[in-house]
């Protein structure tokens, strides 16, 4: 078959879940419209309770985005000007940007060469008297070595904010990600494993003081209407988004399991082809939720492979082409985090969603290896 006539393969088919749950989603939004309650209503309160029960934490606080979840959680920790926060340079900019937005300084610790996650063996060397917190990222849906991060934090009296934007439903040693640190920050951007139909975010915590502070900060620094204690934010999870998320939440484990099956097929297809493309390496593949399936293509061939995929009607993505420490807003010298810089030159994310078919995956792998 002529490649140009084959059905395109998107990076993610976001409409698939909508089609499957159309009736429930439609009822949910219509119920909200009929209620006339659109901000901080019963669906937000119910979703916060349901998410807390799912994650195994005492409290959850819905906010307007994953970025706001990071910012507000840091503020709830008391992080501010003069403080330092250790994090990874290989993630979306929001992680470090949030540190800067509260007036603190992000300190970048290089990643492990194989897993893309922060190298916990390098964290203690980055701690200074100004260090206040650590933000480990569970990148692409794979848990970092969070237990080791917690041990380091306990020794030095630091707070840990898990960035779980890409890993809703992920697990480490039987515990849901976002329940292990002092707080977790989630994003419900539409492409996430648990995604809304717009922006949305969540803070999870077992600390009532953190949760209470987040509730005040998300609503203009107010506990009581028109009485304001601190400078806060207009960062409230929309009632409509909460209603949608309540429909989706009961299915998240099944959909994450479908992602694992798809990832296992990719593993088999790539390994059967031989060398040239390096499949991802994970410590906990059974607990991975595969927000992305990201391979490494060494030898300067990544962009050629991506071009071949595009010519075959297959979408792919580079997460992330420039590590955060090399962005113009931070502009640290090349070589500061060499593993992150190497990953930026080699990483390529392939089409991944729960309903991707074996035939589609075979087309992806065939096109990749045709470019080598």
C-alpha positions in Angstrom: 0.0 0.0 0.0 1.2 3.5 -0.8 2.3 5.2 2.4 0.7 8.4 1.4 -2.7 6.7 1.3 -2.4 5.0 4.7 -4.4 6.4 7.6 -2.2 8.8 9.6 -1.2 7.7 13.0 -1.4 10.5 15.6 0.9 10.8 18.6 -2.2 10.3 20.8 -5.9 9.7 19.8 -7.6 11.9 22.4 -11.0 11.4 20.8 -11.0 7.6 21.5 -11.9 8.0 25.1 -14.5 10.6 24.3 -16.2 8.2 21.9 -16.1 5.4 24.4 -17.6 7.5 27.2 -19.8 9.9 25.2 -23.1 9.2 27.0 -21.6 9.6 30.5 -19.6 12.7 29.6 -22.5 14.3 27.9 -24.7 13.7 31.0 -22.0 15.0 33.3 -21.7 18.4 31.5 -25.4 18.8 31.0 -26.0 18.2 34.8 -23.5 20.9 35.5 -25.2 23.3 33.1 -28.6 22.6 34.6 -27.2 23.1 38.1 -26.1 26.7 37.5 -23.1 26.0 39.7 -19.8 26.5 37.8 -17.0 27.3 40.3 -16.0 25.3 43.4 -19.2 23.3 43.3 -20.2 19.8 44.3 -18.3 18.1 41.5 -15.0 19.7 42.6 -15.6 18.6 46.2 -16.6 15.1 45.1 -13.6 14.8 42.8 -11.2 15.9 45.5 -12.6 13.2 47.8 -12.6 10.5 45.1 -9.0 11.4 44.0 -7.8 11.3 47.6 -9.3 7.9 48.1 -7.8 6.6 44.9 -4.3 8.0 45.7 -4.5 6.9 49.3 -3.9 10.4 50.8 -5.8 12.5 53.4 -6.5 15.5 51.2 -6.6 16.7 47.6 -7.1 20.3 46.4 -8.2 21.0 42.9 -6.5 23.9 41.1 -6.6 25.4 37.6 -3.5 23.7 36.1 -0.6 21.4 36.8 1.7 24.5 36.9 -0.5 26.1 39.5 -0.4 22.9 41.5 3.4 23.1 41.7 3.4 26.9 42.5 0.8 26.6 45.2 2.3 23.5 46.8 5.7 25.3 47.0 4.0 28.3 48.5 2.2 26.0 51.0 5.7 24.6 51.9 6.9 28.1 52.6 9.3 28.2 49.7 10.1 31.7 48.6 12.9 34.2 47.8 16.3 33.2 48.8 15.5 29.4 48.8 16.8 26.8 46.5 14.8 23.8 45.1 16.6 20.8 43.6 15.0 19.3 40.5 15.7 17.7 37.1 16.7 19.6 34.0 14.9 17.0 31.7 11.2 17.7 32.0 8.6 20.3 30.9 9.6 23.8 31.8 6.7 24.2 34.3 8.7 22.3 37.0 11.5 24.8 37.2 9.4 27.7 36.1 7.2 27.2 39.2 10.3 27.4 41.4 11.3 30.7 39.8 7.7 32.0 40.0 7.8 31.8 43.8 11.1 33.6 43.9 13.3 30.6 44.6 16.2 29.2 42.5 16.0 25.9 40.8 19.1 23.8 41.2 19.5 21.2 38.4 20.7 17.7 39.1 21.5 15.5 36.1 19.4 12.5 35.1 20.3 8.9 34.9 21.6 8.0 31.5 19.0 5.2 31.0 15.8 6.1 32.7 15.5 9.8 32.0 14.7 10.4 35.7 16.8 12.4 38.2 19.9 10.7 39.4 19.4 10.4 43.2 23.1 9.7 43.7 23.8 13.3 42.7 21.2 15.0 44.9 23.1 15.3 48.2 26.1 17.0 46.5 23.7 19.8 45.3 22.3 20.5 48.8 23.3 23.8 50.4 22.1 25.7 53.5 19.6 27.5 51.2 18.0 24.2 49.9 14.4 24.0 51.0 12.8 21.3 48.9 13.3 18.7 46.2 10.9 18.2 43.2 11.5 14.8 41.6 9.6 14.2 38.4 8.1 10.8 37.5 8.9 11.4 33.8 6.9 9.8 31.0 4.9 7.8 33.7 7.9 6.1 35.2 8.5 6.4 39.0 11.8 7.9 39.9 13.7 6.5 42.9 11.3 8.3 45.2 12.1 6.3 48.3 15.8 7.3 48.0 14.7 10.9 47.5 12.6 10.7 50.7 15.5 9.3 52.7 17.8 12.2 51.5 15.1 14.7 52.3 14.6 13.3 55.8 18.3 13.5 56.6 18.5 17.2 55.6 15.0 18.4 56.7 13.8 19.1 53.2 10.3 19.0 51.7 9.5 16.7 48.7 7.0 17.8 46.1 6.4 14.9 43.6 5.7 16.2 40.1 3.2 13.6 38.9 1.9 15.5 35.9 2.7 12.6 33.6 2.1 9.7 35.9 -1.5 9.6 37.3 -2.1 6.1 38.6 1.6 5.2 38.7 2.9 3.2 41.6 6.2 2.7 43.5 6.4 -0.2 45.9 2.7 -0.6 46.1 2.0 3.1 46.8 0.4 5.5 44.4 2.7 8.3 43.1 1.7 11.5 44.7 1.1 9.9 48.1 4.8 9.4 49.0 6.2 12.9 49.2 5.0 15.7 51.4 2.7 16.7 48.5 2.1 15.7 44.9 1.3 17.9 41.9 -0.9 16.6 39.0 -1.9 18.0 35.7 -5.2 17.2 33.8 -4.1 18.7 30.5 -6.1 16.8 27.9 -3.2 14.6 26.7 -2.4 13.3 30.2 -3.3 9.7 31.3 -6.2 11.3 33.3 -7.0 14.3 31.2 -9.7 16.9 31.2 -11.0 18.9 28.3 -8.9 22.0 29.1 -6.5 22.8 31.9 -6.8 21.5 35.4 -4.6 20.4 38.3 -4.5 18.8 41.7 -2.4 18.9 44.9 -2.4 15.7 47.0 -1.0 15.6 50.5 -1.3 13.9 53.9 -0.5 17.2 55.6 -3.5 19.1 56.7 -1.5 22.4 57.0 -0.4 22.1 53.3 -3.9 21.3 52.2 -5.4 24.2 54.2 -2.8 26.6 52.8 -3.5 25.4 49.3 -7.2 26.0 49.7 -6.5 29.6 50.8 -3.9 30.3 48.0 -6.1 28.9 45.2 -8.8 31.4 46.0 -7.2 34.8 46.2 -5.7 34.2 49.6 -9.1 34.0 51.2 -10.7 31.6 53.7 -13.9 33.7 53.9 -15.3 35.7 51.0 -13.9 39.2 50.7 -11.4 38.6 53.5 -7.9 38.1 52.3 -4.9 36.9 54.4 -2.2 36.5 51.8 -1.6 37.3 48.1 -3.0 34.2 46.4 -4.2 33.1 42.9 -7.3 32.7 40.9 -6.7 29.0 40.5 -9.9 27.0 40.9 -10.6 23.7 39.2 -13.6 24.3 37.0 -16.8 22.5 37.9 -17.2 21.2 34.4 -13.7 19.8 34.3 -14.2 18.1 37.7 -17.4 16.5 36.4 -15.5 15.1 33.4 -12.7 13.8 35.6 -15.1 12.0 37.8 -16.4 10.1 34.8 -12.9 9.2 33.8 -11.3 8.4 37.1 -12.9 4.9 37.6 -11.4 3.8 34.3 -7.8 5.0 34.8 -6.4 1.7 36.0 -7.8 -0.2 33.0 -6.5 2.5 30.6 -3.1 2.5 32.2 -3.0 -1.3 31.8 -3.8 -0.9 28.1 -0.8 1.4 27.8 1.4 -1.2 29.4 0.3 -3.8 26.9 1.0 -1.4 24.1 4.5 -0.6 25.5 5.2 -4.4 25.8 4.4 -4.7 22.1 6.7 -1.9 21.2 9.5 -3.6 23.3 9.1 -6.8 21.4 8.9 -5.2 17.9 12.0 -3.1 18.5 14.0 -5.9 20.1 13.2 -8.2 17.2 14.6 -5.7 14.7 18.0 -5.6 16.3 20.3 -2.7 17.0 20.1 1.0 16.1 17.2 2.1 18.3 17.3 1.7 22.1 14.1 0.9 23.8 13.5 2.5 27.2 15.0 1.1 30.3 12.8 1.0 33.4 13.2 -0.1 37.0 9.5 -0.8 37.5 8.0 -1.7 34.2 4.9 -3.3 35.9 4.1 0.0 37.6 4.8 2.3 34.7 1.8 4.1 33.2 3.5 5.1 29.9 2.3 8.6 29.4 5.0 8.4 26.7 6.9 5.6 25.0 10.2 7.2 24.4 13.2 5.5 22.6 16.7 6.7 22.2 18.3 7.0 18.8 22.0 7.6 19.1 24.6 8.6 16.4 22.9 11.8 15.3 20.1 9.8 13.5 17.1 10.9 15.6 15.9 13.7 13.3 16.3 11.5 10.2 14.1 8.9 11.8 11.5 11.4 12.8 11.4 12.8 9.2 10.9 9.2 7.9 8.0 8.8 10.4 6.4 12.0 9.2 6.7 11.0 5.5 4.9 7.8 6.5 2.0 9.8 8.1 3.2 9.0 11.6 3.3 11.7 14.3 6.1 11.7 16.9 7.5 14.2 19.4 10.8 15.2 20.9 10.5 15.5 24.7 12.6 17.6 25.2 14.7 19.3 22.5 16.4 21.7 24.9 17.0 20.7 28.6 15.7 23.3 31.0 19.2 24.4 32.2 20.1 25.3 28.7 17.0 27.4 28.0 17.7 31.1 27.6 15.9 31.9 30.9 18.5 29.9 32.8 21.3 29.6 30.3 23.7 27.4 32.3 26.9 26.3 30.4 26.8 23.2 28.1 28.1 20.2 29.9 26.4 21.2 33.2 24.1 18.2 32.9 25.6 16.0 30.2 23.1 13.1 30.5 20.2 15.4 30.0 21.9 17.1 27.1 22.5 13.7 25.5 18.9 12.6 26.0 17.7 15.8 24.4 19.7 14.9 21.3 18.5 11.3 21.1 15.0 10.9 22.6 12.0 10.4 20.4 8.5 9.7 21.7 6.3 7.4 19.6 2.5 7.2 19.2 1.0 6.0 22.5 -2.6 5.8 23.8 -4.6 3.0 25.3 -6.3 2.0 22.1 -3.3 2.0 19.7 -3.4 -1.2 17.6 -0.7 -3.8 17.0 -0.9 -2.9 13.3 -0.3 0.7 14.0 2.6 -0.1 16.2 4.1 -2.4 13.5 3.9 0.5 11.0 5.7 2.8 13.4 8.5 0.4 14.0 8.9 -0.5 10.4 9.1 3.2 9.4 11.7 3.9 12.1 14.0 1.1 11.1 13.6 2.0 7.4 15.4 5.3 8.2 18.5 3.7 9.7 
